[in-house]
Amino acid sequence: MTARQIAKSVLPPILVNAARRLARRGSSLSGIGPSQSNEADLIDRLLRGRDIRPTFCEFGFTISEFNCGRLARRGWEGLLIDGDARNVEMAQDVLAGSRLNVSVEQAFLDLGNLRPTLMRHFHVSPGVLSIDVDGNDYWFLEALLPWEPQLVIVEYNASLGLRPVTVPYDRTFERHAKHPSGWYHGASITALHALCARSGYRLVAVSDSGVNLFFMRDAARSLEPSEAYRENRLRNSWSNTTAPQQWQTICDLPFVTVA
């Protein structure tokens, strides 16, 4: 669980309403926060000197913390998607007072509505695609890679270690309903590395927090999962466990071997 996910799960309505009022009164950009770790810096480094379409699509976000926030501030056209109505409303409140070219849409994505939802906003694939849905991440990325986004950012589940596995597809996936720990979701770094390699993408960076992977097609070399893997720093800290201990908690649940 990331810091923003903890906040989403525990923030009481009274504080949500206060945040909305502050967003309306304050600076138009004051409510748009940074990425959760060093993702924004990695994006800057990876895009430097490359001809990248100035568009992004990010699903699974909060307006106070999302990977493409710095791109939004620079005037990139963007689409933010989340299934949480309260989260989407807060984002709309913040963005309403800005001149940013960013749309926000509430949608609980599945393989049936994924492409149509994105195609309503983009005639060609966005320059940056960021996926963090705490569930069907592998299956959504598999469906979108043929669209050929130029930079792919996707969350991996460090609790799975280097095993080439993902959770099975479930259109109504909700990780805390699957297991109370919240550690059963998504795919391993090895599974995502193999998936992207089949479409010509190379692993070029991993966030310091051990949460997000970065893939591009025109990179000189690809990092191997064994050299790039990091445990999830925040998860280890708040749970006082390690990735191997987390795996032991969920290892008897269903997984699909994909590499």
C-alpha positions in Angstrom: 0.0 0.0 0.0 1.4 3.4 -1.0 1.0 6.6 1.0 -1.7 7.9 -1.2 -3.6 4.6 -0.9 -3.5 4.8 2.9 -4.8 8.3 2.7 -7.7 7.3 0.4 -8.7 4.5 2.8 -8.7 6.5 6.0 -9.5 10.1 5.1 -12.8 11.0 6.8 -15.5 12.9 4.7 -15.1 16.1 6.8 -11.4 16.3 5.8 -12.3 15.6 2.2 -14.8 18.4 2.1 -12.3 20.8 3.7 -9.7 19.9 1.1 -12.3 20.7 -1.6 -13.0 24.1 -0.1 -9.3 24.9 0.1 -8.7 23.7 -3.5 -11.4 26.2 -4.7 -10.0 29.1 -2.7 -6.3 28.4 -3.2 -3.8 28.6 -6.0 -5.0 26.8 -9.1 -2.0 24.5 -9.0 -1.6 24.1 -5.2 -3.5 20.9 -5.0 -1.5 19.1 -7.6 1.1 17.1 -5.8 4.3 15.3 -6.8 4.8 11.7 -7.5 5.1 9.3 -4.5 8.8 8.7 -4.9 11.3 9.8 -7.6 9.0 9.0 -10.5 8.8 12.6 -11.8 12.6 12.8 -11.9 12.8 9.5 -13.7 10.3 10.7 -16.3 12.3 13.9 -16.9 15.5 11.9 -17.4 13.9 9.3 -19.7 12.2 11.9 -21.9 15.2 14.2 -22.2 16.3 14.5 -25.8 13.5 12.3 -27.1 10.7 13.2 -29.4 7.7 12.2 -27.2 4.1 13.1 -27.8 3.1 15.7 -25.1 0.2 13.6 -23.8 -0.3 11.3 -20.9 -2.9 8.9 -19.5 -2.7 7.7 -15.9 -5.2 5.5 -14.2 -5.1 4.8 -10.5 -4.2 8.2 -9.0 -5.0 10.9 -6.4 -4.7 14.5 -7.4 -2.2 15.2 -4.6 0.2 12.5 -5.8 0.5 11.1 -9.3 3.3 10.2 -11.6 2.5 12.7 -14.4 1.8 15.7 -12.2 4.9 17.6 -13.4 3.9 16.9 -17.0 0.5 18.4 -16.3 2.0 21.5 -14.8 4.0 21.9 -18.0 0.9 22.0 -20.1 0.8 18.4 -21.4 -2.6 17.1 -22.4 -3.6 14.4 -19.9 -6.3 12.0 -18.9 -6.7 10.8 -15.3 -9.0 7.8 -14.6 -10.0 6.4 -11.2 -12.9 4.3 -10.0 -13.3 6.2 -6.7 -16.0 8.9 -7.1 -14.7 10.9 -4.1 -11.2 10.9 -5.5 -12.4 12.0 -8.9 -14.5 14.8 -7.5 -11.6 16.1 -5.5 -9.4 16.1 -8.7 -12.1 17.9 -10.6 -12.4 20.6 -7.9 -8.6 21.2 -8.0 -8.4 21.3 -11.8 -11.5 23.5 -12.2 -9.5 26.6 -11.1 -6.5 25.8 -13.3 -5.8 26.2 -16.9 -4.3 22.8 -17.2 -5.3 20.6 -20.2 -6.2 17.6 -18.0 -9.4 15.7 -18.0 -10.6 13.5 -15.2 -13.0 10.6 -15.6 -14.5 8.2 -13.1 -14.5 4.6 -14.5 -14.0 1.2 -13.0 -11.9 -0.2 -15.8 -12.1 -3.7 -17.1 -11.0 -5.3 -20.4 -14.3 -4.5 -21.9 -14.2 -0.7 -21.4 -10.5 -0.1 -21.2 -9.7 0.7 -24.9 -13.0 2.5 -25.6 -12.5 4.7 -22.6 -9.0 5.8 -23.7 -9.9 6.1 -27.4 -12.5 8.7 -26.6 -9.7 11.0 -25.5 -6.7 10.0 -27.7 -6.6 9.3 -31.5 -3.1 7.9 -31.1 -1.5 6.4 -28.0 -0.3 8.9 -25.4 3.3 9.7 -25.0 3.2 8.4 -21.4 1.0 5.7 -20.1 0.9 5.1 -16.3 -0.9 2.1 -14.8 -1.6 1.6 -11.1 -4.9 -0.2 -10.4 -3.8 -2.6 -7.6 -5.3 -5.6 -9.4 -5.5 -6.2 -13.1 -2.3 -4.2 -14.0 -0.7 -7.0 -16.0 -3.9 -7.7 -18.0 -4.5 -4.0 -18.7 -0.9 -3.5 -19.9 -1.1 -6.6 -22.1 -4.2 -5.1 -23.8 -2.6 -1.7 -24.3 0.9 -2.5 -25.4 -0.2 -3.0 -29.0 -1.2 0.7 -28.9 2.5 1.5 -28.6 2.7 4.2 -25.9 6.2 5.7 -25.9 6.9 5.5 -22.2 5.2 2.9 -20.0 5.0 3.2 -16.2 3.4 0.3 -14.4 3.2 -0.7 -10.7 4.7 -4.0 -9.8 4.0 -6.0 -6.7 7.3 -6.4 -4.8 5.7 -8.9 -2.4 5.8 -11.5 -5.3 9.6 -11.4 -5.4 11.1 -12.6 -8.7 8.5 -15.2 -9.4 7.0 -14.8 -12.9 3.4 -14.5 -11.7 0.3 -12.3 -11.8 -3.0 -12.5 -10.2 -5.7 -13.9 -12.4 -7.9 -11.5 -14.3 -11.1 -10.5 -12.5 -13.1 -7.6 -13.8 -14.3 -6.7 -10.3 -10.9 -7.1 -8.7 -10.6 -5.4 -5.3 -7.4 -6.4 -3.4 -8.7 -6.0 0.2 -11.7 -8.2 -0.7 -9.3 -10.8 -2.1 -7.1 -10.8 1.0 -7.2 -8.5 4.1 -3.4 -7.8 3.9 -3.8 -6.0 0.6 -0.7 -7.7 -0.7 -2.4 -9.9 -3.2 -2.6 -7.8 -6.4 -0.9 -7.1 -9.7 2.1 -8.8 -11.1 5.8 -9.3 -10.3 8.7 -7.5 -11.9 9.6 -10.7 -13.8 6.1 -11.1 -15.2 5.9 -7.5 -16.4 9.5 -7.6 -17.8 8.6 -10.6 -19.9 5.3 -9.1 -21.1 6.9 -5.9 -22.2 9.9 -7.7 -23.8 7.5 -9.6 -26.1 6.4 -6.2 -27.5 9.9 -4.8 -27.8 9.9 -2.7 -24.6 13.0 -2.6 -22.4 13.1 -2.0 -18.6 15.0 1.3 -18.2 14.3 2.3 -14.5 12.7 1.4 -11.2 11.4 3.9 -8.7 13.4 4.3 -5.5 10.4 3.2 -3.4 10.2 -0.2 -5.1 6.8 0.4 -6.7 7.0 1.5 -10.3 8.7 0.2 -13.4 9.6 2.2 -16.5 9.7 0.7 -20.0 10.7 2.2 -23.4 11.3 0.7 -26.8 14.3 2.8 -28.0 16.6 2.1 -25.0 20.1 0.9 -25.5 19.7 -2.0 -23.0 17.2 -3.5 -20.7 17.7 -4.0 -16.9 17.2 -7.6 -15.8 14.6 -8.2 -13.0 17.3 -9.6 -10.7 19.3 -6.4 -10.9 16.4 -4.0 -10.9 14.2 -5.5 -8.2 13.6 -3.6 -5.0 11.3 -4.4 -2.1 8.4 -2.0 -1.5 10.0 0.4 1.0 6.7 1.9 2.4 4.9 -1.5 2.6 7.8 -3.0 4.5 7.9 0.0 6.9 4.2 0.2 7.8 3.7 -3.6 8.1 7.1 -4.3 9.7 7.6 -7.2 7.3 9.8 -8.1 4.4 8.8 -9.2 0.9 9.5 -12.9 1.6 7.3 -12.7 4.7 4.5 -11.0 2.6 4.8 -13.8 0.0 4.3 -16.4 2.7 1.0 -14.7 3.7 -0.5 -14.9 0.2 1.4 -17.8 -1.5 -1.6 -20.2 -1.3 -3.9 -17.8 -3.3 -4.4 -18.3 -7.1 -1.6 -17.1 -9.4 -1.0 -17.3 -13.1 2.5 -18.1 -14.3 3.1 -15.9 -17.3 6.9 -16.1 -18.1 
